[in-house]
Amino acid sequence: MTRSRTIPDAWVIWTVRSQNPGSDAAGHRPYHQRVDQERRAAHEIERLSRSGLDWITFATEATEAIRTIVPFDRCCWHSVDPGTVLFTGSVNRNIECSGTWLAEHEYVLDDVNKWWFLARSGRLAGATSLATHGDLSRSTRNRSQADYGIGDELRGSFVADDRYWGAAGFLRDRDQPWFTEADVRFLVSLSKPLAAGFRAALIANVATTDEVVTAAEGPGVVVFDEGGRPEFISPAAEHWIAQLVEEPPPTVAAESKMVQAVAARARAMSSGDDPLKLAARSRVQTRTGAWLLLYGTPLAGGSGRQTAVILQPATPNEVAPLIALAYGLSERETQVVQLCMQGRSTKEMAADLHMSAYTVQDHLKSIFDKTSVRSRNELVGQIFLEHYAPRWEDTDGPTGWLALTSPAPTSPLRP
């Protein structure tokens, strides 16, 4: 399979400099002073994670807290579907990369400190200079940025309760000092509260009105050639891409980072790798709080190995388990919620789940505490039915391709 190695206009850098240009002042702070400042920054991020912010606002505020400890020139933030580790949103500050470039370097090409690997390996953070033992050119990502004056990069993946919710990269210009092991340790310490902020944002961004889906705004499709270049895009796809959380927005709709991530995953999978067709999928929340399902699939026939990405409104069956995770519900608690939505009594739930009625009540109490409700009616009506899912029904499909059963990566090139 031929891959496109040259990506034109992959990087665009703004001339806006960091508020902390020059040398790494943090490296010259007395040890105890830095420890105190790190503690204050961590407490600020923990406070932000409990403030009910949308993830862009949360990331913006967290950026400033991190900058007080670790100066940098540019940064990018990404929200992630914890089930398939595909990007669901993107915000760049003082730098921009194409969706093609980002997808190739995160999901296809081999390199150091890929976000999904940092998350799955438990390392959580890393600096390019440390991972390459001081030779930045050993990173394919860094080599592709060489003409744009990019130097070292500090990357972090944000994990809570073994679920990967977001990622960020902090970049310094070539004439700036490299990141240190202390910087990496600091970002590792922030992984859990940053993940909590991303997870809480799913609950904060509730759709207040249903989007009207007309015939022109139903499922949309983008078709890519074997090298990942877009060939066709439907008007409906352009409509949905415009609703995605992406700052700055792509100059060409098909260059959306979320669409390109799904397409890259679909292209990278060999026949038989994913018999249930679940890996090249992501559940994406729009700016209005509505949910879309993006999924990629190879196409048969034609002149080459084409790939299609379909964008369509997500069903309750696809979204509700993710919302349960966002509330921090366990797998058993999620099962109890599902039975509540079916109107089962405590006795019936106990029989279905092979547990005592007292255990069911304990689970319900925990669920009420986590979702801040006081009764089953409020749980079903306010939390799941009114806000997220007009119905939650069983289907013959693979319910919960979601994060609850996310497998470990089977290949260094395919997370």
C-alpha positions in Angstrom: 0.0 0.0 0.0 1.4 3.4 -1.0 1.4 6.1 1.5 1.7 9.8 1.0 4.9 10.9 2.7 4.9 14.5 1.5 2.1 16.5 2.9 2.0 20.0 1.4 1.2 22.9 3.8 1.2 20.5 6.7 2.3 23.2 9.2 1.5 26.8 9.6 3.1 28.8 12.4 1.8 32.1 13.7 4.4 34.7 14.7 2.7 35.3 18.0 5.3 34.5 20.6 4.8 33.0 24.0 4.3 35.2 27.0 7.5 33.6 28.4 10.1 34.0 25.6 13.8 33.4 26.2 15.4 30.9 28.5 13.7 28.3 30.6 13.3 30.4 33.7 11.6 27.4 35.5 14.9 25.5 35.3 16.6 28.1 37.4 14.1 28.2 40.2 15.1 26.8 43.6 13.8 23.3 44.1 11.4 24.1 46.9 10.1 27.2 45.1 9.3 25.0 42.0 7.6 22.4 44.2 5.4 25.0 45.8 4.5 26.5 42.4 3.7 23.0 40.9 1.4 22.3 43.9 -0.5 25.5 43.3 -0.8 24.9 39.6 -2.1 21.3 40.2 -4.6 22.6 42.7 -5.8 25.2 40.1 -6.3 22.5 37.5 -8.2 20.3 40.0 -10.4 23.3 40.7 -11.0 23.9 37.0 -11.9 20.2 36.5 -14.8 20.6 39.0 -16.1 23.8 37.5 -18.4 22.5 34.9 -16.5 24.0 32.0 -16.6 23.0 28.3 -13.4 21.3 27.3 -12.1 24.3 25.2 -12.5 26.7 28.1 -11.0 24.1 30.5 -8.0 23.6 28.2 -7.5 27.3 27.8 -7.4 27.9 31.6 -5.2 24.8 32.1 -2.8 26.1 29.5 -2.1 29.2 31.6 -1.7 27.2 34.8 0.9 24.9 33.1 2.7 27.8 31.5 3.6 29.2 35.0 5.7 26.1 35.6 6.8 25.0 32.1 7.2 27.8 29.6 6.5 27.0 25.9 5.8 28.8 22.6 2.9 26.9 21.1 0.5 24.2 22.1 -2.3 21.9 20.9 -5.1 20.1 22.8 -7.3 17.2 21.7 -10.3 15.5 23.1 -10.4 11.7 22.6 -13.0 8.9 22.3 -11.7 6.6 25.1 -13.1 3.5 23.3 -11.0 3.9 20.1 -8.4 6.6 21.0 -9.4 8.7 18.0 -9.6 12.5 18.3 -13.0 14.0 18.8 -11.9 17.7 19.0 -8.9 19.9 18.4 -7.6 23.3 19.5 -4.3 24.8 18.4 -2.6 27.9 19.8 0.1 29.7 17.7 0.4 26.7 15.4 -1.7 24.7 13.0 -1.2 21.3 11.3 -3.3 19.7 8.6 -5.6 16.8 9.5 -3.7 14.6 7.1 -0.4 15.3 8.9 -1.8 14.8 12.4 -3.6 11.5 11.5 -0.5 10.0 9.7 1.9 10.9 12.5 -0.4 9.7 15.3 -2.1 6.6 13.9 0.0 5.4 11.0 3.7 6.3 11.0 6.1 5.0 13.7 7.5 7.6 16.1 8.3 8.3 19.7 5.7 9.6 22.2 2.6 9.0 20.2 -0.3 10.1 22.4 -2.2 6.8 22.3 1.0 4.9 23.3 1.7 7.3 26.2 -1.8 6.6 27.4 -1.8 2.8 27.0 1.7 2.3 28.2 1.1 4.2 31.5 4.0 6.5 30.8 1.5 9.4 30.3 4.0 12.1 29.3 7.3 12.4 27.4 9.7 14.9 25.8 11.1 14.3 22.3 14.6 15.3 23.4 14.6 12.6 26.1 12.9 9.9 24.0 15.5 10.5 21.2 18.5 10.8 23.6 19.2 14.3 22.4 18.9 13.7 18.7 15.6 15.3 17.7 16.0 14.3 14.1 15.3 10.7 15.1 11.6 11.7 15.4 9.8 11.6 12.1 7.4 14.2 13.5 10.2 16.5 14.4 11.9 16.1 11.0 8.6 17.1 9.3 8.6 20.3 11.3 12.3 21.2 10.7 11.6 23.9 8.2 9.3 25.7 10.7 11.7 26.3 13.5 10.2 23.8 15.9 12.4 22.4 18.6 11.5 20.2 21.5 8.0 19.0 22.3 6.5 17.9 25.6 3.5 15.6 25.2 0.9 14.4 27.7 -2.0 12.0 27.6 -4.7 12.3 30.2 -6.0 9.2 31.8 -8.4 8.6 34.7 -9.7 5.2 35.8 -7.8 3.6 33.0 -9.7 5.6 30.4 -7.9 8.0 28.0 -9.9 11.2 27.6 -7.5 13.9 26.1 -4.1 14.9 25.0 -1.9 17.9 24.6 1.4 18.9 23.1 3.6 21.8 24.2 6.2 23.0 21.8 9.3 25.2 22.0 11.1 27.0 19.2 14.4 25.6 18.0 16.4 28.3 19.9 14.8 27.5 23.2 16.1 25.0 25.9 14.8 21.5 25.8 12.2 20.2 28.3 13.6 18.4 31.3 12.7 15.3 33.2 11.2 17.5 35.9 8.8 19.0 33.2 7.8 15.4 32.2 7.1 14.4 35.8 5.0 17.6 36.3 2.9 16.8 33.3 2.5 13.2 34.5 1.2 14.4 37.8 -1.5 16.4 36.0 -2.7 13.5 33.9 -5.6 12.5 36.2 -7.0 16.0 36.9 -6.7 17.0 33.2 -8.6 13.8 32.3 -11.2 14.6 34.9 -11.8 18.0 33.2 -12.2 16.5 29.8 -14.5 13.8 31.1 -16.6 16.3 33.0 -17.0 18.5 29.9 -19.1 15.7 28.3 -21.7 16.3 31.0 -21.4 20.0 31.0 -22.0 20.4 27.3 -25.7 19.2 27.2 -27.7 19.8 24.1 -30.5 22.2 25.0 -32.4 21.7 21.8 -32.4 18.9 19.3 -30.8 19.6 16.0 -33.2 19.4 13.1 -31.9 16.7 10.7 -33.4 17.2 7.3 -32.7 15.1 4.2 -29.8 17.3 3.3 -28.4 17.0 6.9 -28.6 13.3 7.3 -25.6 11.0 6.9 -22.7 12.6 5.0 -19.8 10.9 3.3 -16.2 11.8 2.4 -14.3 9.5 0.0 -10.4 9.4 0.1 -8.0 7.8 -2.4 -5.4 5.2 -1.3 -3.0 8.0 -0.4 -5.5 9.7 1.9 -6.3 12.6 -0.5 -10.0 13.5 -0.5 -11.9 12.8 -3.8 -15.5 13.4 -3.0 -17.5 15.1 -0.1 -21.2 15.4 0.2 -23.0 18.6 1.3 -24.2 16.8 4.4 -20.7 15.9 5.4 -19.6 19.6 5.0 -22.6 20.5 7.2 -21.6 18.2 10.0 -17.9 19.0 9.8 -18.7 22.6 10.3 -20.4 21.6 13.6 -17.3 19.9 15.0 -15.1 21.4 17.7 -12.0 22.4 15.8 -10.0 25.7 16.3 -9.0 27.0 13.9 -11.5 25.3 11.6 -10.0 23.4 8.6 -9.7 25.5 5.4 -11.0 22.5 3.5 -13.7 20.4 5.2 -12.1 17.1 4.3 -9.0 18.2 6.2 -10.9 18.0 9.5 -8.7 16.3 12.1 -11.5 14.1 13.3 -12.4 12.9 9.9 -8.8 12.3 8.9 -8.2 10.3 12.1 -11.0 7.9 11.3 -9.8 7.7 7.6 -6.2 6.9 8.7 -7.4 4.2 11.0 -9.5 2.6 8.3 -6.6 2.7 5.8 -4.2 1.2 8.3 -6.3 -1.8 9.2 -5.6 -5.0 7.3 -8.3 -7.4 6.3 -9.5 -9.4 9.3 -8.0 -6.9 11.9 -11.4 -5.6 12.9 -14.2 -8.0 12.0 -16.8 -6.0 13.9 -15.8 -2.7 12.2 -15.4 -0.9 15.5 -11.8 0.5 15.5 -12.3 3.1 12.9 -15.1 4.8 14.7 -15.5 7.8 17.1 -18.4 9.4 18.9 -18.0 13.2 18.5 -19.9 15.9 20.4 -20.7 19.0 18.3 -20.5 22.6 19.5 -24.3 22.4 20.3 -23.9 19.3 22.4 -25.4 17.0 19.8 -23.7 13.7 19.1 -22.3 12.4 15.8 -20.9 9.0 14.9 -18.0 9.0 12.5 -16.9 5.7 11.0 -14.5 4.7 8.3 -14.6 1.7 5.9 -12.6 0.6 2.8 -14.5 0.7 -0.5 -14.5 -2.2 -3.0 -14.0 -1.6 -6.7 -12.8 1.6 -8.4 -9.3 2.4 -9.5 -7.6 2.0 -6.2 -8.1 1.3 -2.5 -10.5 4.0 -1.5 -11.7 4.8 2.0 -15.0 6.4 3.0 -15.8 8.2 6.2 -19.5 8.5 7.1 -20.8 11.2 9.5 -24.3 10.7 10.9 -26.3 11.5 14.1 -25.3 9.0 16.8 -27.9 6.7 18.3 -28.6 6.5 22.1 -27.2 3.0 22.1 -23.8 4.4 20.9 -23.7 7.4 23.2 -25.3 6.4 26.5 -22.4 4.1 27.6 -20.0 6.9 27.1 -22.1 9.3 29.2 -22.1 6.6 31.9 -18.3 6.6 31.8 -18.3 10.4 32.0 -20.2 10.2 35.2 -17.7 7.7 36.5 -20.1 4.7 36.6 -18.7 1.3 36.8 -19.6 -1.4 34.3 -22.0 -3.0 36.9 -23.5 0.4 37.7 -24.1 1.0 34.0 -26.0 -2.3 33.8 -28.2 -1.1 36.7 -28.9 2.1 35.0 -29.9 0.3 31.8 -32.3 -1.9 33.8 -33.7 1.3 35.5 -34.5 2.7 32.0 -36.4 -0.5 31.2 -38.6 0.0 34.3 -37.3 -3.0 36.2 -38.0 -3.3 39.9 -35.3 -3.8 42.5 -36.3 -7.5 42.7 -36.2 -7.9 38.9 -32.8 -6.2 38.7 -31.4 -8.5 41.4 -32.6 -11.6 39.5 -31.3 -10.3 36.2 -27.9 -9.4 37.6 -27.6 -12.4 39.9 -27.2 -10.4 43.1 -29.1 -9.5 46.2 -31.7 -6.7 46.4 -29.4 -5.1 49.0 -26.5 -5.0 46.5 -28.8 -3.4 43.9 -29.7 -0.7 46.4 -26.0 -0.1 47.1 -25.3 0.3 43.4 -28.3 2.7 43.1 -27.0 4.8 46.0 -23.6 5.0 44.4 -25.2 6.0 41.0 -27.3 8.7 42.7 -24.2 10.1 44.4 -22.2 10.2 41.1 -25.0 11.7 39.0 -26.3 14.1 41.7 -29.9 12.9 41.6 -32.2 11.6 44.3 -34.4 9.1 42.7 -34.7 6.6 39.8 -37.2 8.8 38.1 -34.8 11.7 38.2 -32.0 9.5 37.0 -33.9 8.2 34.0 -35.8 11.4 33.1 -33.2 14.1 33.7 -29.9 12.5 33.2 -30.3 10.0 30.4 -33.7 10.4 28.7 -34.1 14.2 28.5 -30.4 15.2 28.1 -28.7 12.4 26.2 -30.9 9.6 24.9 -34.6 9.7 24.0 -34.5 5.9 24.2 -32.0 3.2 25.2 -32.9 0.0 23.5 -31.2 -3.3 23.0 -29.8 -3.9 19.5 -28.4 -6.8 17.7 -25.2 -4.9 17.1 -22.1 -4.8 19.3 -23.5 -2.6 22.1 -20.6 -1.0 24.0 -17.9 -1.0 21.2 -17.3 1.8 23.7 -14.6 2.4 26.2 -15.8 -0.3 28.6 -14.1 -3.1 26.7 -11.4 -1.3 24.8 -8.6 -3.7 23.9 -4.9 -3.0 24.0 -3.2 -2.2 20.8 -2.1 -5.2 18.7 0.4 -3.4 16.5 2.8 -0.4 17.0 1.1 1.1 14.0 -2.5 0.4 14.8 -3.7 1.5 18.3 
